[in-house]
């Protein structure tokens, strides 16, 4: 039964099939949020209370807007994407969220190339993405994906609060920190590194 004193948020997640995304789903469900996984295949995840799947793609802002309409916050797990794929995907996310007035966007990936581009192409890509973020009007946060064990699934975190397994406990702690970040509305317009048991320190910002 839902605790009426607990605020319920509607969260959307793109590409949450790694351990971090699975932990975030588990943590959000434990907090009694409504979670929508935005996928290209509705059979990717088993249905469970509070969790649903909806078709969603990062191919265009129109497709993003149709997927995220009515949500309070969107998470996108982009840590497996090459740098050249990130600006168009992030652009689609930004424009899609603006189109349907989703106020909060958290982008999980590897963002070191924004601060220290490896070459002129990355520098140009980073400058374009920085401009898109700066003028977007969306409360965005770039989250540097932490290192964590692979292969964990939602059910591995069902008792994560008392977990004896170090892998699931560590991964779940990152998810809890990111959910706190989202709920408190802190560190918007920044890039963050997640560290277990510590505050969320800013990593070097890509904005100038």
N, C-alpha and C positions, 0 to 999 in steps of 0.2 A: 504494500500500500504506500502511496506517495505521502511523504511528510509535507503538510501544507505550509510549514514554515521555511521550507527549502525552496529558493527560487529555481524555477525550471527554465532552462535555456534550450533553444533549438540549435543544435550544432550540425554542421555538414563537414564531411571529411573526404577529400580526394586522395586516392592512392594509399590507403592506410593498411597495407598488407604486410609491411615489415613489423618487427617487434615493437617499435615505438608507436606506430599507428594502432596496433592491437592493444597495447597498454593504455593508450589514450581512450579508446572505446570502452575498455573495462572500467577505467577510472570515471569517465563521464556517466556511465550507466550506474555505477555505485553512488554517484552524486545525484542520481535521479533526473539527469538531463535527457532530452530526446535526441537521439543520435541518428543521423542519416548518412549512410555510406554511399558516395556518388561514384558509380562504376559503369563500365561498358558492358558488363555481364551480370545480370541480376542473380545468378547462381553462385557468385563468388563467395558469399557469406551465408551462413545458416541464420535464419530468422530467430529472434529471441525477444523477450519483453523489452520495450524501449528502443529497439534497434530495427531500422528498416533500410532497405536498399532502394536506390533510385538511379535511373540512368543519368549519367553525367559525363561530360567530356571537357578537356581543356583546349579543344581545337579552335574554338572561337568564343568571343564574349557573349554571343547570343546563346550558345549552348550552355555556357557557365550560368548565365542569368536564369535560364529556364530551370537549371538544376538547383540553384541556391535560393530561389525566391521564397520568402517567408522565414528564412533562417536568421538567427541572431549573431552567429559567428561561423567563419569558414576556416578550416585547417587544410593545408595542402602539403603533402609529403613529397618533396621533390629531390631528395638526396641521392636518388639513382639517376638523375638527369644530367647530361653534359651541359656545360656552361652555355653553349650556343642555343640550347633548347629553352633555357630559362626565361629570357626576355619575352618571347611570344607567349609562353604559358602564363607568366606573371601578368603580362598585359591583358590577356583574356580574363584572368581572375579579377584584376583591378576593375576593368571596364564592366565585367559581368556583375560584380558586387555593387558598383555604382548604379548600374541600370535598375536594379531592384532594391536599392537602399539597404544592403546588408552592411552594418556599421563596422564589423571587426574582421580582419583578415590576418592570419598567422601563416607564414611561409617557412616551412622547415626544409633546410637544404644545406649545401656547402657554399658559403658565401665569401671565402677567402679571396677568390679571384676578383671580387668587386674592390677590395682594398689594395691588393697587390696583383694586378693583371699580369699574366705571363707574357703577353704580346700585345701588339697594337689592336688586333681583332678583339681580344678580351676587353681592352680598355674602351673600345668603341661600344661594345655590348654593355659594359657596366655603366657608361655614361648615359646610354639610352634608358636602361632600367632605372637608374637613379632619378632621371627626369620624370619618368612615369610615376614613380613612387611619390616624389615631392609634390607633384601637382594633383595627385589623385583625389584628395579629400577623404580617403578611407583611413581609418585607424589601423595601420598595418604594423606588423612586427616581423622582422627577419629573425629566424631562430637557427643558429648553427647546430646541425644535427650532431648529437653526442655519439661517441662510440658506445655500442651496446651489443649484447649477444643477439645472434640471429635465430630465427626459427620459432620464437615464442608466439603463442596464440592467446585469444581472449580468455579461454578457460584457465590458462596458466596463472592468471592474476585474480582468480575468484576469491582467494583468501590472501591477497598480497599484503594486506595490512599486517598479518602475522606470518609472512612467508619465511620459511626456513631456507628456501632456495635463493642463493645470492643473486643469480641471474635475474629472476623475476622481480625480486625486491628492488634491485638497482634500476631496472628498466621502469618499473612502476613509479619509483620516486621521481624520475624525469617527467613522466606523464602527469603526476600530481603537481609538480612545479609549473608545468605549462598550463594546466587547467587553472591554477591559482592566478597565473599571469593574465589569462583571458578574463576570469571573473572580476579581478580587481581593476582591470583596465590600465595596467601600468606599462611603462616602457614602449609606448606607441612611437612610431617613427624611429625606432632604433634596431640595431642588430644585437642579439643576445647569445651568450653561451650558457648552457644549462650545466650546473654542477651539483652533484648530490650533496644534500645537507647544507647548502650555502645559498645566499641570495643569488639572484640572477644578475651577473655582472655584464655590462655592455661590452661587446667586442668592437673593434675599430669600425666606426660608422662609414658607410660608403658615400654618405652625402657630404657635399662641400658647401 
